[in-house]
Structure formats: structure tokens, C-alpha cells
Amino acid sequence: MRIVFMGTPEFAVPSLEALLKSEDQVVGIVTQPDRPKGRGHALAPPPVKVIAQRTGVPLLQPLKIKTPDFLDALAAWNPDLIAVTAFGRILHAPILNLPPKGCVNVHGSLLPKYRGAAPVQWAVINGETETGITTMLMDEGMDTGPVLLQERISIMPEDTAGTLAPRLAELGGRLLVETIRQLKAVTLTPRAQDNSQATMAPLLKKEDGVINWSLSAQSIANRVRGLSPWPGAYTFLGRDRWNIWSAVAKPVRRDEQPGTIIAVTKHSLQVVTGDGLLELVEIQTANSKRMTAAQFLAGHRVGVGARLGPGVC
């Protein structure tokens, strides 16, 4: 079949690479425009664009996807099917109705759970022990289309969003190719999602990283994992911002106010939460690199009784 691929970030790369190795023909790639990146804010290409340039597949980077010019360019590729992985925009009817075989989406959750832009992160934040990949036929809703195939994967206790995403992405590439194979063989029966079981995974913002110490220690530890590598979980001691990259929940009850540091040794720093203690394992302050608690405490004076919070204390 003639396939157009639409995707943008690193998560989409294994899907594109799997298609390029398959028996079908990728006749065009659509990705988002280059964006400023890093301290110099120089324009950087999306990872999918890098693959397109390396392989020579025709590429489009539309600022808007509802313009006649873009729709004409897409139609000129004459796709039998459009495959979508983490493109970053909701497709409207003229695009969805263009290919005879429809538009197939690779989504990083077991739909209908975690519909939305950040399914990997929210699965970790919410303490899930498994997640997976769903391929579905797209409609105009937010991840509401009929399910084609699903495959599960375990979330390890030490997983962060950053370690889980590559495993899901590789699975997504394999499942996409298998989905297309079965669609061609007419052995797939799309099944409607149970909307009553749907949960959402909204796009994360920087503000979502602030730690609420009144939550349980386990909830905070999960949030630290789910927000790594972006936007990162953080708190403040006075005016000093601490990014917390790794933490362990301890089931020890204390009566002090949440956010209070109650133990400081050469190797450990423990904070009271709404339920239990949180041992900070990896910390980063402004203009410094990530450090173990031992490295951090070797260069920072932190006293028992100090209180961490969302802002200036």
C-alpha cells in the first residue's frame, strides 16, 4: 500500500522506521515545523524530519493542517492509508476521509484509558503497573476511534516516563506493521471503545512539576518518576529551587507538617509528606548538575526542621 506517515517526536521514530522496513511504500511524511531549542533557541528539526531527510522520503511541515494547499499536497501523494504516531494535532474530516483504508493511530496506552497527549507520563504518575500500545482507526475525537490491536507491557517500579517511553515506542512500531498487515488481509474487526471506562491524560505543563507535600509519599515518588525527564518535579527551600529526579517512599508516619525535613545524614535526606516519608535520592539545584543525596549534602548545608514548599517560604 501507499502510506503517508504523520508524526513528530522521538516516540514516533520507531513507527516510521518499522514502516520503512515493511513491504509497503511510505510515499510521504508529515511532521510539525522546526522549533527553537536549547539556550540559544536555534531552530531544531523534529526527530521524524531527520529520518525523512536521511531516507529521502518527501516531507511536509505545515504550519496549519486545515489549509487547501496542505490538503492538496497530501492528496497528491494518493495514500491508501495514513499512519499517525504522536503527530501532535487532531486531524479533521477532510484528512481522515482522504485515504480509502482510513487513518491508523498508534497510541501509548490501553485505550480507553489515558486518552490525550501524555498517556505515558500519567500512567506512571498514577502508579499503574502496566500499560501498552493501542492501534485504532481515527475519528474526529480525542483518541476515541475504534480499537484495532492492543498489546500490554509492564511498568517496572524503577521506570520513569523517560525509560518507559522508548519501550512503548518500539512496541508501537511492531504493532503498527502488524495492524496494517491484518487490515490488508481483512482479518481485523474494529471494536468500539467503552466510553464509560475512559480516563484522560492531558498535556503536561511546567507548573505540573511543583510538589504538593500533602500528598502521600508514594504519590509524590510516582509523580517524580512520571515527570522525568520533563517537566521534572521540583520544590523550593526559601528561594532555592530543588529539582527532585529520584525519590523513595518510606511508610513511616510522622506528625510534623508536610514538607518538613526531619532527617539529614551524610547520605540521606528525608521529608515528611501527607502519608509517610520521602527519601530524596537525586537532587539538582539551579546551575548545577544532578547529584546523589550524598553529593548534594556534601556541598549544601541543610538543617533538620527546614520546610520545603511550592515557593518562597
C-alpha positions as CSV (number, residue, x, y, z in Angstrom):
1,M,0.0,0.0,0.0
2,R,0.9,3.6,-0.4
3,I,1.3,5.0,3.1
4,V,1.7,8.6,4.4
5,F,3.2,8.8,7.9
6,M,2.4,11.7,10.3
7,G,4.5,12.0,13.5
8,T,6.8,14.4,15.2
9,P,8.8,13.4,18.4
10,E,11.3,10.7,19.2
11,F,8.3,8.4,20.2
12,A,7.2,8.4,16.6
13,V,10.6,7.4,15.1
14,P,10.2,3.6,15.7
15,S,6.8,3.6,14.0
16,L,8.3,5.3,10.9
17,E,11.3,3.1,10.8
18,A,9.2,0.0,11.0
19,L,7.1,1.2,8.1
20,L,10.2,2.0,6.1
21,K,11.3,-1.6,6.6
22,S,7.9,-3.1,5.8
23,E,6.6,-4.3,2.4
24,D,4.5,-1.2,1.9
25,Q,5.7,2.1,0.5
26,V,6.0,5.3,2.6
27,V,5.2,7.9,-0.1
28,G,5.3,11.0,2.2
29,I,5.9,12.2,5.7
30,V,4.2,15.0,7.6
31,T,5.7,16.5,10.7
32,Q,5.5,19.7,12.7
33,P,7.6,22.7,11.9
34,D,11.1,23.1,13.3
35,R,11.0,24.7,16.8
36,P,13.5,26.7,18.9
37,K,15.6,24.5,21.2
38,G,18.2,25.0,23.9
39,R,19.7,28.1,25.4
40,G,20.4,29.6,22.0
41,H,16.9,29.0,20.8
42,A,18.2,27.8,17.4
43,L,15.6,26.1,15.2
44,A,15.9,22.3,15.6
45,P,14.2,19.7,13.3
46,P,11.8,17.2,14.8
47,P,13.2,13.7,15.1
48,V,10.8,12.5,12.3
49,K,12.2,15.1,9.9
50,V,15.7,13.8,10.5
51,I,14.6,10.4,9.3
52,A,12.8,11.9,6.3
53,Q,15.9,13.7,5.3
54,R,18.1,10.7,5.8
55,T,15.9,8.4,3.6
56,G,14.8,11.0,1.0
57,V,11.1,10.5,1.5
58,P,9.1,13.6,0.5
59,L,8.3,15.8,3.6
60,L,5.7,18.4,4.5
61,Q,5.9,20.6,7.6
62,P,2.6,22.6,7.5
63,L,2.1,25.5,9.9
64,K,-1.6,24.7,9.6
65,I,-3.3,21.5,8.5
66,K,-6.7,22.9,7.5
67,T,-5.4,24.9,4.5
68,P,-6.4,23.9,1.0
69,D,-2.7,24.0,0.0
70,F,-1.8,21.3,2.6
71,L,-4.8,19.1,1.7
72,D,-4.0,19.3,-2.0
73,A,-0.3,18.3,-1.3
74,L,-1.5,15.4,0.9
75,A,-4.0,14.3,-1.8
76,A,-1.3,14.4,-4.4
77,W,0.6,11.6,-2.6
78,N,-2.5,9.4,-3.3
79,P,-2.2,7.5,0.0
80,D,-4.1,4.2,0.6
81,L,-3.7,4.7,4.3
82,I,-2.3,7.4,6.7
83,A,-0.4,6.2,9.8
84,V,-0.2,8.5,12.7
85,T,2.1,8.3,15.8
86,A,2.4,11.3,18.2
87,F,1.8,13.9,15.4
88,G,0.6,16.4,18.0
89,R,-2.5,17.7,16.2
90,I,-6.1,16.4,15.9
91,L,-7.0,15.5,12.3
92,H,-10.2,16.8,10.8
93,A,-12.6,15.1,8.5
94,P,-11.0,16.1,5.1
95,I,-7.8,14.3,6.1
96,L,-9.5,11.4,7.9
97,N,-11.7,10.7,4.8
98,L,-8.9,11.0,2.3
99,P,-7.3,7.5,2.3
100,P,-9.5,4.6,1.3
101,K,-8.2,2.5,4.2
102,G,-8.6,5.3,6.7
103,C,-6.1,6.7,9.3
104,V,-4.5,4.4,11.8
105,N,-3.2,5.8,15.0
106,V,-0.5,4.4,17.4
107,H,-1.4,5.5,21.0
108,G,0.7,4.9,24.1
109,S,-1.9,3.4,26.4
110,L,-4.5,0.7,26.6
111,L,-7.5,2.8,25.4
112,P,-9.9,3.9,26.5
113,K,-7.6,4.6,29.5
114,Y,-5.4,7.7,29.2
115,R,-6.7,9.4,26.1
116,G,-4.8,12.6,25.3
117,A,-1.3,14.0,24.8
118,A,0.6,12.5,27.8
119,P,-0.5,8.9,28.3
120,V,2.9,7.5,29.2
121,Q,3.5,10.2,31.9
122,W,0.1,9.9,33.5
123,A,0.3,6.1,33.7
124,V,3.5,6.4,35.8
125,I,2.2,9.3,37.8
126,N,-0.9,7.3,38.7
127,G,1.1,4.3,39.9
128,E,0.0,1.9,37.1
129,T,1.8,-1.4,37.0
130,E,1.1,-2.0,33.3
131,T,0.2,0.0,30.2
132,G,0.6,-0.7,26.5
133,I,0.0,0.3,22.9
134,T,-3.3,0.6,21.1
135,T,-3.7,0.9,17.4
136,M,-7.1,2.4,16.3
137,L,-9.0,3.8,13.4
138,M,-9.1,7.5,13.9
139,D,-12.2,9.7,14.1
140,E,-12.5,13.4,14.9
141,G,-12.5,12.8,18.7
142,M,-9.5,12.8,21.1
143,D,-8.4,9.1,20.8
144,T,-12.0,7.9,20.6
145,G,-11.8,5.8,17.4
146,P,-12.4,2.0,17.2
147,V,-9.6,-0.2,18.6
148,L,-7.8,-2.4,16.1
149,L,-5.0,-4.1,18.2
150,Q,-3.6,-3.8,21.7
151,E,-0.5,-5.2,23.4
152,R,0.4,-4.8,27.1
153,I,3.7,-4.0,28.7
154,S,4.7,-3.9,32.4
155,I,5.7,-0.7,34.2
156,M,8.7,-1.5,36.4
157,P,8.9,0.1,39.9
158,E,12.0,2.0,38.8
159,D,10.6,3.1,35.5
160,T,10.3,6.8,34.7
161,A,8.4,8.2,31.8
162,G,11.7,8.6,30.1
163,T,12.6,4.9,30.4
164,L,9.2,3.6,29.7
165,A,8.5,5.6,26.5
166,P,11.2,4.0,24.3
167,R,9.9,0.5,25.1
168,L,6.4,1.6,24.2
169,A,7.6,3.3,21.1
170,E,9.4,0.1,19.8
171,L,6.3,-1.9,20.6
172,G,4.2,0.7,18.7
173,G,6.3,0.3,15.6
174,R,5.8,-3.5,15.6
175,L,2.1,-3.3,16.3
176,L,1.6,-0.7,13.6
177,V,3.1,-3.0,10.9
178,E,1.1,-6.0,12.2
179,T,-2.1,-3.9,12.2
180,I,-1.5,-2.9,8.6
181,R,-0.8,-6.5,7.6
182,Q,-4.1,-7.7,9.2
183,L,-6.0,-4.8,7.6
184,K,-4.8,-5.9,4.2
185,A,-5.7,-9.5,5.0
186,V,-9.1,-8.3,6.1
187,T,-8.7,-10.2,9.4
188,L,-9.3,-7.3,11.8
189,T,-12.6,-6.2,13.2
190,P,-12.5,-2.8,14.7
191,R,-14.2,-2.6,18.1
192,A,-15.8,0.4,19.7
193,Q,-14.3,1.8,22.9
194,D,-16.3,1.7,26.1
195,N,-16.5,5.5,26.8
196,S,-17.7,4.8,30.4
197,Q,-14.2,3.5,31.1
198,A,-12.3,6.4,29.6
199,T,-9.7,8.4,31.5
200,M,-7.8,11.4,30.3
201,A,-4.0,12.2,30.0
202,P,-3.8,15.9,29.4
203,L,-0.8,17.7,28.1
204,L,1.7,18.4,30.9
205,K,2.8,22.0,31.8
206,K,5.8,23.2,33.7
207,E,3.6,24.1,36.7
208,D,2.6,20.4,37.0
209,G,6.1,19.7,38.3
210,V,5.6,21.5,41.6
211,I,5.5,19.0,44.5
212,N,2.5,19.0,46.8
213,W,3.9,17.7,50.1
214,S,0.4,17.0,51.5
215,L,0.1,14.1,49.1
216,S,1.3,10.6,50.2
217,A,5.0,9.7,49.9
218,Q,4.1,7.1,47.3
219,S,2.1,9.5,45.2
220,I,4.9,12.0,45.2
221,A,7.5,9.3,44.3
222,N,5.3,8.2,41.4
223,R,5.0,11.8,40.3
224,V,8.7,12.3,40.3
225,R,9.0,9.2,38.1
226,G,6.2,10.3,35.7
227,L,7.6,13.8,35.3
228,S,11.1,12.7,34.4
229,P,12.6,13.9,32.1
230,W,10.0,16.7,31.5
231,P,8.9,18.9,33.1
232,G,10.6,17.5,36.2
233,A,9.3,17.5,39.8
234,Y,10.5,20.4,41.9
235,T,10.1,22.2,45.2
236,F,11.7,25.2,47.0
237,L,13.7,25.8,50.1
238,G,13.2,29.6,50.5
239,R,14.2,31.0,47.2
240,D,16.2,28.0,46.1
241,R,14.6,25.6,43.7
242,W,15.3,21.9,44.0
243,N,14.6,19.6,41.1
244,I,13.9,16.1,42.5
245,W,14.8,13.4,40.0
246,S,14.6,10.3,42.1
247,A,12.9,9.6,45.5
248,V,11.8,6.6,47.5
249,A,8.6,6.4,49.7
250,K,9.0,5.2,53.3
251,P,5.9,4.0,55.2
252,V,6.8,5.9,58.3
253,R,4.2,8.1,59.9
254,R,5.2,11.5,61.4
255,D,3.2,14.3,62.9
256,E,5.3,17.2,61.5
257,Q,3.9,19.5,58.8
258,P,4.3,18.1,55.3
259,G,7.4,19.4,53.6
260,T,9.4,19.4,56.8
261,I,12.9,17.9,56.6
262,I,13.2,15.5,59.6
263,A,16.4,13.7,58.9
264,V,19.7,14.7,57.4
265,T,22.8,12.4,57.3
266,K,25.8,12.2,55.0
267,H,23.8,10.0,52.6
268,S,20.2,10.7,53.3
269,L,17.6,13.5,53.3
270,Q,14.1,12.6,54.4
271,V,10.9,14.8,54.1
272,V,7.5,14.4,55.8
273,T,4.6,14.0,53.4
274,G,0.8,13.7,53.9
275,D,1.4,10.0,54.5
276,G,4.8,8.6,55.1
277,L,8.3,9.9,54.5
278,L,10.0,10.7,51.1
279,E,13.7,10.0,50.9
280,L,15.3,12.2,48.3
281,V,17.7,10.2,46.2
282,E,18.7,12.5,43.3
283,I,18.6,16.3,43.5
284,Q,19.5,19.2,41.3
285,T,19.7,22.9,42.2
286,A,20.0,25.9,39.9
287,N,23.1,26.0,37.7
288,S,24.2,22.6,38.9
289,K,24.2,19.0,37.6
290,R,22.1,16.2,39.1
291,M,23.6,14.8,42.3
292,T,23.0,12.0,44.6
293,A,21.8,13.0,48.1
294,A,25.3,12.3,49.4
295,Q,26.9,14.6,46.8
296,F,24.3,17.3,47.4
297,L,24.7,17.3,51.2
298,A,28.5,17.4,50.9
299,G,28.1,20.9,49.3
300,H,24.9,22.2,50.9
301,R,24.0,23.0,54.5
302,V,20.5,21.7,55.1
303,G,19.1,21.6,58.7
304,V,16.5,19.4,60.3
305,G,13.3,21.3,60.6
306,A,13.7,23.3,57.4
307,R,10.5,23.2,55.3
308,L,10.2,22.7,51.6
309,G,7.3,24.2,49.8
310,P,5.8,25.5,46.5
311,G,7.5,28.8,46.6
312,V,9.3,31.4,48.7
313,C,8.9,30.4,52.4
